[in-house]
């Protein structure tokens, strides 16, 4: 406990023990020890007997003085560090040399840690001592740990890894949340709100102003994104940069070539729309990538692969297409639309680019613009024509029935092209938001086969199930239930547990609306084999025969 005192020429318990062992007059020896090691203030000696009269132990007195002096010393260290004296760090290093031998003494340790905290460059020998001792490493400040981490990537990785895992768990929990609403979904929180999350704040604090640590975290994120294809790592990459931007950490923001692009895109995400002015700014950043610096495209593509960025881009594309339709203009004639497609394509190709290390913008298939988009717009026109037809007086109506098939180009590109598929999925969400049952029944079966099974991804299913609550009354129809469940969700639930879970999430909210006979069939279909797991527990708890019968009666 008192290790280090002899090195500083200060007596400790062992010295007192030796003195008492070898002396002939113990009381005199004790008085002598107290004189030599007590507070060296002559006027204090005559005052101490008064404390004895009040029954105050000497230990209590000395401890209170010690605590007061320690606080004053720690305050003084902070004042020296924050001052403008050119030799301020020299003074702190001198104090460190004197106090470091006592670093394991609990009463002195806070002073040593305070000195270490305020030194911009702690002597390497001291850093190694702290790093080698688990207890010292645990109690040292993040400022000291940064100096240790920057030369120990593995140790830093051990500290960061649990946070990255926690971040992914939180994102997936949000996607499978039992709250089902079109108003409060995965994309509802604003960028600034998301940056107040525990993981982002902790990582920001761990990095501080240290560019080396920031680069390490980015490398961890790229590696994990490559290993898992999990797009939430792309979200964290953007959130981390913008969190440092919020704190005005210019040491990092000024050297990250993606900073201004991310800042502009962040404003678009906040508005959930890319307007013309910001679109031109973003285009300027993309066009400004110089020869020899193409590697920055890898980071830009990762930022555009963030689901929040992707959501904003596709919503902007949908809005753009509606304007083109009202103006009777072609998609290929809109520069804003072409830029949005270019950014969507760059984001969708992030994994391939980082994996191949070929930093070149993916070429957008022009047939997406000349074939797929016109086909999708023809579906919009079909729907609009039918709606207008229904509003005509009966004598002016034709025998037009609502189309049930989709253009071949629409189906083909939904299956073969990643960008086209993303737009097709968002068009389905747009239709559901409009509560357009006919169009939804026409479109849902086409989603059984999509590029890379994108229609069965968690983000789309999270949004779709929320949007379908707007059509809750339609679930009383066997035809509509058949399209939603038999025609789409149940086609893959047995091979994809996430589809099973999203279906149950939706049924939890809509069970009282679903046709009772159909609900009974659904429960038998969704019942898992004889195994205890999340789905089995979920069904048994929420959908027991008693609860289904009860809600059906209600």
N, C-alpha and C positions, 0 to 999 in steps of 0.2 A: 504493500500500500504506500510506503514511503520510499520506494526505490528512486534513486536519482539524487537524494539529498546529499550523501557523502561526496558525490562528484562536484557539488557546488560548495563544499566545505561547511555544510550545515549538519549538525548532529541529529541523529534520529533515535528511535527506540533502542536499537542495538547498542548505541554509544552509552545511553543512560543505564542500560542493563549491565554493561561492562564496568561502568563507573561504580555502580552500587555493589557489584560483586567484589571489587578490589578495595573499596574504601573501608575505613575503620569507623567513621562517623557518618552514617547515612543521611541524617537530617541536614548536616552542613553540605554534604555532596549535592543534595537536592536543591538547596538554596543557591549553591554555586551554579548548578545547571540552569536554573531558572534565570539567574542574573545574566548568564552568557547567551541564552537563547530566547529570552523574552523580548518585549518591545523596548528598544534602546532609547528610552525617553526619561531623562533623570527626574523630571517633575512627576512622572507617573508613579514612581515607587512609593511616595508618601500617600498617594491617593488610593492605592490598592487595598490597604486595611479597611477603608470605609466600605468597600464592596463586601469584604469579609463580614463586617458588622451587619450588612443587609442580607447575608446568606446567599450572595451571588457567587456561584463557583467560578474559579479562575478560567476554567475551560470555556464556560458560557461567555465570559467577557472577551477572552481572546478570540473565540469563534466569531462573535459579532463584529469585532474590529477587523478580523481577517476578511469577513464577507464584504464589509463596507469598502475596504481597500481594494479588494478584487474587482468590485463593480466600478470603482473610480478608475482603476487601471485599464479595464476593458473599454470604458468610455474614452479614456485618453488614447488608446490604440486607434479607435475609430476616428478620433479627431485628427491624429497625426496622418492617418491614411488619406483622409479627405482633404487635408491641407494642401498648400502649394509649395511647401518647403522642398527644395530640390533633393535634399538628403533624407526625405521622409522614409523611403523604403530601406535605406541604409540603417536608420534607427530601428526600424521594425525587425530587420535581419539580426541586428545586435541583440535585441530583446529575445528573439527566437532562439539564438544560440544559448542564452542564459537560462531560458525557461524550458527548452525542449527536453532536457533530461528528466523533467518532472511530468512529462506528458501523460504518464499512466497514473498519476496521483489525482484522484477524482476532484479534489478541491482546487487544484491548479490547472487541470485539463482545460476548463473553459477559456482561460487566458491564452493558453498555447493555441487553441483552436481559433480564437479571435485573431491572433497574429497571423496564423496560416491563411485565414480567410481573406485578409486584406493585402497579402503579398501577391502581386501579379505573376511573379515567378518564384515559386517555392524551390529551395535547393533540392536537387534530385535525390540526394541521400535521404533527406527528410521525407520526401514523397514515397520513396521505396519502403521506409520504415512504416509509414501509415498504411500503405497498400498491403504490406505483409501481415499486419495485425488486424484481424477481423473486427475487434472491438473499436480500435481507433478509426478504421475505415468507415464503420457504421456511424460514428458520431461526428465525423468531420463534415464541414459544410459542402454544399454543392459546388462552390467556387474552387475548393481544393480538389474535389472529385473530378471536375472538368480537366484539371491539369494532369491528373492520373489517367483519365480515360483517353485523352488525345494521343497518348502513346501506347495504349493498351486496348486495341479494338475488340479483342475477345471479351475482356471484362466489361467494356461498354455495351457490347452485344448482350451479355447476360443481364445487364440492368434494363435494357430497352425491350428485350424480347417479351417479358410478361405484359408490358404495356401494349405492344402491338397485338398480342393475342387478345387482350381485354378489349381493344378497339374493335376487332373483327367480331367478337362475341356480342358486343353492344349493337353493332350494325345489324347482325343477323337477328338479334332479339327484336329490334325495331321492325324488321320485315315480317316476323312471325307474331307480332303483337296481336293480342286478342281484340284491341280496339280496331274496328273496321269502319272507316269513314272516308268519304271523298274529300272532306274538308281538312282532316287531320291525318295525313299519311306520311310516308317515308320522306317525301320531299318538302313537307311543310316548314320545318325549322329554317330560319334564315341563316345565311353563311356565318354571320357574327355570333348567333346563338350556338351554332355547332362548334365554333372555335372556343367556346367556354367549357367544352367537355373536359372531363378530368384528364384523359390521356393526352390531348393536345396541349393543355396547360402544363402538364408535367414534363412532356418532351421539350416544350419551349423553354422551361426553366432549366432543364438539364443542358440544353445547348447553349443558352445565354447568348454571348456574342462570338462564340467560337466557331469559325468557318469550318475547321477540320471536323468537329463533331457533327455539324450540319451535313457535311458531305457524307459522313459515315452513315447517318440516319437515312439519307437519300439512297445510298447504296444498299442498305438493308431492305428498303421498300422496293427497289427495283428487283432485287434478288427474290424476295417473297412473291412479288407480282409474277415473275417468270415461273417460279416453282408452283404456284397455286392457281394462277389466272384470276385471282380474286380482285375485282375492280375496286374494292373498298380501300386497298392500299393506294390507289390513284387519288382517291378522295383525301386521304391523310396527307399525301404529298402536297396537295394544293392548300389544305387547311393549315399545315405547319408553316408554309411560306407566308400565308396571309396573317397568321398569328404573330409572326415575327414582324410583319409589316405594321400590324396594329400597335406594337410596342416601339415602333420606329427604330428597329435594330438595323441601322444603315450598313453596319459592317458586313452583314450577310446579304441583305436585300440588294445592295449595290453590286454585288459580285454574282448573284444568281441571274443568268440571262433571261430566265422565264418570269422575272418579277413583274415587269410592267404588263406583260400579256396576261398573267394570272390576275393581277389587280383589275384590269379592264374586264376580264371574263367574270370575275367575282361580282362586279357591279351588275353584269347581265343576269347572273344567277339570282341575285337579290330581286331583280325585277321580273325574273322568269321570261325574259324576252331580250333578243339581240336587236337593238334598233339600228338604223342606217349609219348613224355617226360612229357608234361603237364597232359596228361591223367593219367600217373602213379602218378604224384603229387596229383592230385585230388582224385585218388583212395586211396592214403595213408591217406589223411584227413578223408575220409569216413570210412576206416577200423580202423582209430585211435580213433574213438568215444568210450570212455571207459564205462564200466558198471557203472551205476549210473549217467551218464551224457547224457543219451539218449535224454534228452529234447532239446539238441542242434540240433538234427535231424529236429525238427520243423522249426528252423530258416534256416538250410541248405536247406530244401525242399522249403521254401519260396523264397530263393535266386535262386534256380533252376527253380522255377515257373515263374520267371521274363521272359516275352516274348522274351527279347533280348538273355537270356541264352538259352531258349528253341529253338529259331531260330538257334543259333550256334550249339547246340547239333544235331538237325535234319539235318542241312546242312552237318555236319561232318559224320553223319550216311549215308546219300546219297552218299557222296564221298567214304566212306568205302565200301559200297555195290558195287559201280562201280569197285573198285579195286578187290574185291572178284570175281566179274563176269569175269573180264579179266584174273584172275588167276585160274578160274574154281574151286574156293573154296567154302565151305559151310559157311553160316553165323555163325553157332554155333562153328566153329573152330577159330573164330577171337576174342581174348581177348579184343582188343580195342573196337570192336563193342559191346561186351557184357557189357563193362563198360559204354559206351555211353547210351545204353538202360537202364542200371541200374540208371543212373543219370536222364534220361528223365522220367523214371517211378517214381523216388523220387519226382521230380518237379511236375509232373502231380497229385501226391497224396497229395500235400501240404495242400489243404483245408480240406480233410478228416482227415489227421493226426492232424492238429491244432484243428479241431472241436471235434474229439474224445478224444484228449489228450493221445492217445496211440502212443508213440514215438518209432515206429518200422518201419524199411524199408519195403515198400510194396513188396511182392514177385512178381517178373516178371513172367508172364504166359509164360512158355517155348514154348508153341505152337505158340506164336508170332514169335519165332525164327525158329521153325521147320516146321510150316505150312504157316503162313502169309507171311514171308519174301521170302520163295521159290516161293509162288504164285505171289508175286509182281515181283520177278526176272523173272518169266516165262512170265509175260506181257512184260518186257524189251526184252526178247529173241524173243518173237513173233514179236515185232516191228522191231528188228534188222534183223530177218530173212526176213521179208517182204521188208525191205529197200534194202537188198542185192539182193533179187529176182528181184526187179525192175531194178537193174543195169545190170542184165545179158542180153546177146544178146537174141533177140526174140525167136530164135530156142531152146534156153536152158531154157526158162521160163516154169514154171509149171502153172497150172490153179489156183494157190493159190490166194485166196482173203483175204483181210484184215479182221482179226477176229473182231466180233462186241460184243461178250459177254466176260465176265470176269470170272476167276476161282471162284468157290463158296467160297473157303476159303478167298479170297481177300475181297469179298462182306461181308461175315459174320463178319470177324474181324474188318472191317471198321465200322460196326454197333455196335459191342459188346465190343471192347477193345479201351481204350483211347489212349494208346501208339501206337497201330497199326494204328489207325485213323489219328493221327498226322503225322506219316510217309507217309501214303497214300495221305494226302493232299499236303504234300511237294513234293511227286512224281508227282502229277498233275501240280504243279508250275514248276517243272523241265521240264516236257513235254512241257508246254506252252513256257518256255524260249527257248526251242529248235525249236519253231515254228512248232511242229509236230501236224498238224491238225487231221490226222487219229487217233492217239493215244488219243488226247484230246476228240474227238467225242466219242470214246469208253469209256473213263473214267468219263466224266462229269455226265452222268445220274446216275452213282453209288453214286454220292455225295448227292443225294436227301435224302437218309437215312444214316446218320452217327451217331456215338456215341455222344449223348447229343447235336445233331445238330451243331457239331463243324464246318461243312462246311459253315454254315451261320453266323459264328462269324465275328466280324468286322475286326480282324487282317487278317484272311485268305481272306476275300472278298476284302480288301484293296490291298493285294498282287496280287490276281487273276486278278482283274480289270486292274491293272498296267501291268501285264504280257500279258493280252489279247490284249493290244495295239500293241504288236509285230505282231499280226495276223490281223491287221486292214483290209488288203485287202480281207481277207476271209469273212468279214461281208457282202460282196456283194453277197454272196451265200445264198440262202434261207435255204439250208440244214444246213449250219453251224450256221446261226442265230437261227434256230429252236432248235438245240442242246443246244446252250448257253442260250437262253432265255426260250423257252417252256420246254426244257428238264431239266433245272436246276434253273435259277434265278427266273422265274415266278411261280415256284411251291410253293413258300412260301412268295412272296412279300406282299400278302394281310394281312398275319398274323404277318409279321416282318417288321417294318418300316425301320430298318437299311438296309435290303436287297433292299427295294425300293430306298433308298438314294444312295446306292452303284451302283445300276443299272443306276440311273440317272447320277451319276458322270461319269460312263463309256460312256453313250450315249452322254453326253456333248462333249466328245472328239471324238467320232466315228460317230456322226450323219451323217456326210458327206460321210461316207463309207458304212453305212448300206443301204441295198436295199430299195429304196424309198417306195415301196408298203408295205414292212415289217415295215418300220419306222412308217408309218401311223397307222398300226394296233397296234404297240407297244404303241404309244401315247394314243390311246383310252383305251388300257388295263391299262396303268400306271396312267391314269387320276384319281385323287382321288375323293371320293364322295363330295357332295356339302358342303365343309367346308374349311375354310381358315386356313392354317397351313404352315409349312416349305415346304412340298412337293408341295402343290398347288401353292405357290408363285414361287417356283423353276421352275416348269413346265411352268407356264404362262410366266415367264420372258425369259427362255432359249429355250423353244420349242413351241412357238406360231406357228400356221399354216404358217404364213408368213416366219418365220425364217427357218422352216423345208423345205418349198418349195424352198426357196432361196438357202440353202445349198445343196439340192438335185440337183438343176440345175448346181451349181458350180462343 
